[in-house]
Amino acid sequence: MMMKQSFFSFSLLLFFLLHCTSTQAQPAAAPAAPTKPTPPSAPTIAPTPPSPMTPIVTINPPPIGAPIPSGPTNVIKILVKAGRFTFFIRLLKSTTVINQIEHQINSTNGRLTIFAPTDGAFSSLSSGTLNSLTDPQKESLIQFHVISSYISLSQFQTVSNPLRTNAGDNSRYRYQLNATAYPNSVNISTGLTNTSVAAIVYSDGQLAIYQVDKVLLPWEIFGAKPPATAPAPGPEKPKKEKPATVAYSPDDSKTDAADASGAVSLVMTMQNVVLFGVAMVAPLITFS
């Protein structure tokens, strides 16, 4: 009986030891991570709508934060740096329009907008177009690309047409063009030329230079020419009177001969009458 109880006790002890050993061999469970509060969802930002002038690029934009160059604005240097404006630069110099532009832009409150045609624009003109112009006409052509006010891209949406250019006299009805802003472009029309602003060459709030791919042709130079006016008639010269021409016929010669013969006969008859009378009177005088 004692052996059975000892064996039973020993079995219980062995079972207890085996259970404790298996329990310590299992890894302890990781502690549960503390629950973090869920942050509120960020507000949805609507994408910025594209600018209405998206297709118009800026040529050689200045670096961000670059200092504004001091000194007078040099239009020629701006165009040379941009490239593709060789013909326009040449005409600016040969017509001396560049002197007027730089004087105006560097004066107090000077504002200018310039439409600069590319070399390709001049090359597309008909052969002899520029050579057929007089020097004053060439100057007016270049002045036609200049406006005496600063117009930014956004201001094209509110400008009042027609725009007066620097060409011609002060009449608002001569050398004018129209500018129309669309969602993605700015159209320039002269009545003969229709083109769009292709790029921003330069803009600083005082001077704006825009690239155009066609030469702006003014109607006053290249439009339909009126028919040539005939010269006014001069005073009439007095006409020389021609001597009256007497018609002559053979019958007239016969008549003249007959008249002459009759006249001779009459003269001879009168002579005979006189001689007869003298012959009759002479004896009477002698005998008396």
C-alpha positions in Angstrom: 0.0 0.0 0.0 2.8 2.4 0.9 4.5 1.6 -2.4 1.4 2.5 -4.4 1.1 5.8 -2.6 4.8 6.6 -3.2 4.5 5.7 -6.8 1.4 7.8 -7.2 3.1 10.8 -5.5 6.2 10.3 -7.6 4.1 10.4 -10.8 2.3 13.6 -9.8 5.7 15.2 -9.1 7.1 14.1 -12.4 4.0 15.4 -14.3 4.3 18.7 -12.5 8.0 19.1 -13.4 7.3 18.2 -17.1 4.5 20.8 -17.3 6.6 23.6 -15.8 9.5 22.8 -18.2 7.2 23.1 -21.4 5.7 26.3 -20.1 9.0 28.0 -19.7 10.1 26.9 -23.2 7.4 28.8 -24.9 8.3 32.6 -25.8 6.5 35.2 -24.0 3.9 37.0 -26.0 4.8 40.5 -27.2 3.0 43.2 -25.4 0.2 44.8 -27.4 1.1 48.1 -29.0 -0.7 51.0 -27.5 -3.5 52.2 -29.7 -2.7 55.6 -31.3 -5.5 58.1 -32.1 -6.4 58.2 -35.8 -5.4 61.6 -37.2 -8.1 63.6 -39.0 -8.0 63.3 -42.9 -6.2 66.1 -44.7 -8.4 68.4 -46.8 -8.5 67.7 -50.5 -6.7 70.4 -52.5 -8.1 71.0 -55.9 -5.5 71.1 -58.6 -4.5 74.5 -59.8 -6.1 75.2 -63.1 -3.7 75.8 -66.0 -2.8 79.3 -66.8 -4.7 80.7 -69.8 -1.3 81.5 -71.3 0.2 78.0 -70.8 1.4 77.5 -74.4 3.4 80.8 -74.3 6.8 80.1 -73.0 9.5 82.5 -71.6 12.8 82.6 -73.5 15.8 82.6 -71.2 14.0 83.2 -68.0 16.2 84.7 -65.2 17.1 82.4 -62.4 14.9 82.5 -59.3 16.1 85.2 -56.9 18.4 86.7 -59.4 18.9 90.5 -58.8 17.3 92.9 -61.2 20.1 94.3 -63.5 20.7 98.0 -62.9 21.3 100.6 -65.5 19.4 101.5 -68.7 17.5 98.8 -70.5 19.2 97.6 -73.6 16.7 96.2 -76.1 19.4 95.1 -78.6 21.2 93.0 -75.9 17.9 91.4 -74.9 17.2 90.4 -78.5 20.7 89.2 -79.2 20.6 87.0 -76.1 17.3 85.5 -77.1 18.5 84.7 -80.6 16.5 84.3 -83.8 15.9 88.1 -84.2 18.8 89.1 -86.5 16.7 90.7 -89.2 14.6 92.7 -86.7 17.8 93.9 -85.0 19.2 95.0 -88.3 16.0 97.0 -89.2 15.9 98.5 -85.8 19.4 99.9 -86.3 19.1 100.9 -90.0 15.9 102.9 -89.4 17.2 104.4 -86.2 13.9 103.3 -84.5 16.1 101.7 -81.7 17.2 105.2 -80.7 13.6 106.2 -80.2 12.8 103.0 -78.3 15.7 103.3 -75.9 15.1 107.0 -75.3 11.5 106.3 -74.5 12.0 103.2 -72.3 14.8 104.8 -70.3 12.9 108.1 -69.7 10.8 108.7 -66.7 7.7 106.5 -66.6 8.6 105.1 -70.0 6.5 102.0 -70.9 6.7 99.9 -74.1 5.4 96.7 -75.6 7.3 95.3 -78.6 6.2 92.5 -81.0 9.5 91.0 -82.3 9.2 89.0 -85.6 11.6 86.1 -85.9 14.1 85.6 -88.7 11.8 83.0 -90.1 9.0 85.5 -90.2 11.0 87.8 -92.4 12.2 84.9 -94.6 8.5 84.0 -95.3 7.8 87.4 -96.8 7.4 87.6 -100.6 10.6 88.2 -102.5 11.3 92.0 -102.7 8.8 93.0 -100.1 11.3 95.0 -98.0 13.3 96.2 -101.0 10.2 97.8 -102.5 9.7 100.1 -99.5 11.0 103.6 -99.1 13.1 104.5 -96.0 10.1 106.3 -94.4 7.9 103.2 -95.1 10.5 100.9 -93.5 10.6 103.1 -90.4 6.8 103.0 -90.2 6.9 99.2 -90.6 9.2 98.8 -87.6 7.3 101.4 -85.5 4.2 99.4 -86.2 5.6 96.7 -84.0 5.9 99.0 -81.0 3.1 100.2 -78.6 3.8 103.1 -76.1 2.5 101.2 -73.1 3.3 98.1 -71.1 0.9 95.3 -71.7 1.3 92.1 -69.7 -0.2 88.8 -70.8 -3.1 89.1 -68.5 -3.8 92.6 -69.6 -4.4 91.5 -73.1 -7.8 90.2 -71.8 -8.9 93.7 -71.0 -7.2 96.0 -73.6 -9.4 98.2 -75.7 -9.0 97.7 -79.4 -7.8 99.0 -81.7 -4.3 99.4 -80.2 -2.4 102.5 -81.4 1.1 101.8 -82.5 4.1 104.2 -82.8 3.8 104.3 -86.5 2.3 107.2 -88.5 0.9 110.3 -87.0 -1.2 110.7 -83.8 -4.4 109.6 -85.5 -5.9 106.6 -83.8 -7.4 105.4 -87.1 -4.0 104.9 -88.8 -1.5 102.1 -88.2 -3.7 100.2 -85.7 -3.9 96.6 -84.8 -6.2 94.4 -82.7 -5.2 92.0 -79.8 -7.6 89.3 -78.7 -6.9 87.0 -75.7 -8.2 83.4 -75.8 -7.9 80.8 -73.0 -4.6 79.6 -74.4 -3.2 82.3 -76.7 -3.2 86.0 -77.7 -4.1 86.7 -81.3 -2.7 89.7 -83.2 -4.4 91.0 -86.3 -3.6 93.9 -88.6 -6.2 93.4 -91.3 -3.5 91.8 -93.5 -1.6 89.7 -91.0 -3.1 87.3 -88.5 -0.7 85.7 -85.9 -0.3 84.8 -82.3 2.1 85.6 -79.5 4.5 82.7 -79.5 6.7 83.4 -76.5 7.7 86.0 -73.9 11.2 87.3 -74.8 11.4 89.8 -71.9 9.0 91.4 -69.3 9.9 93.5 -66.3 6.8 95.5 -65.7 8.1 98.4 -67.8 9.1 96.7 -71.0 7.5 93.7 -72.6 8.9 92.0 -75.7 6.8 89.2 -77.3 7.9 86.9 -80.1 5.6 86.7 -83.1 6.1 84.3 -86.0 4.9 86.7 -88.7 5.8 90.2 -89.7 2.9 92.6 -88.8 2.0 94.3 -92.1 0.1 97.5 -91.8 -2.8 98.2 -94.2 -1.5 101.7 -94.8 1.6 100.4 -96.6 0.6 96.9 -97.9 -3.2 97.3 -98.4 -5.0 97.9 -101.6 -3.7 100.9 -103.4 -6.3 103.4 -104.8 -6.3 103.9 -108.5 -3.9 106.5 -109.8 -5.6 109.9 -110.2 -5.4 111.3 -113.8 -3.6 114.7 -113.8 -5.8 117.7 -114.0 -6.2 119.1 -117.5 -4.2 122.2 -118.2 -5.5 125.4 -119.8 -6.5 125.0 -123.3 -4.1 126.5 -125.9 -5.7 128.9 -128.4 -6.2 127.2 -131.7 -4.7 128.8 -134.8 -7.4 129.7 -137.3 -6.8 128.2 -140.6 -7.4 130.3 -143.7 -10.7 129.6 -145.3 -10.4 127.2 -148.2 -12.3 128.1 -151.3 -13.6 125.2 -153.2 -12.4 125.3 -156.9 -13.8 123.6 -159.8 -13.2 123.7 -163.6 -16.6 125.4 -164.1 -15.4 128.2 -161.9 -12.5 128.9 -164.2 -14.9 129.2 -167.2 -17.1 131.6 -165.2 -14.2 133.7 -164.3 -13.0 133.8 -167.9 -16.4 134.8 -169.1 -16.7 137.5 -166.5 -13.3 138.9 -167.5 -14.2 138.8 -171.2 -17.4 140.7 -170.6 -15.5 143.3 -168.6 -13.1 143.8 -171.4 -15.9 144.1 -174.0 -17.7 146.7 -171.8 -14.5 148.8 -171.5 -14.0 148.7 -175.3 -17.6 149.7 -175.9 -17.3 152.7 -173.6 -14.1 153.8 -175.3 -15.8 153.6 -178.7 -18.7 155.7 -177.4 -16.3 158.4 -176.1 -14.4 158.5 -179.4 -17.6 158.7 -181.4 -18.8 161.6 -179.3 -15.6 163.5 -179.7 -15.7 162.9 -183.4 -19.2 164.4 -183.6 -18.4 167.5 -181.5 -15.1 168.4 -183.1 -16.5 169.7 -186.5 -19.1 171.9 -184.7 -16.4 173.6 -182.7 -14.2 174.2 -185.8 -17.0 175.8 -187.9 -18.2 178.0 -185.2 
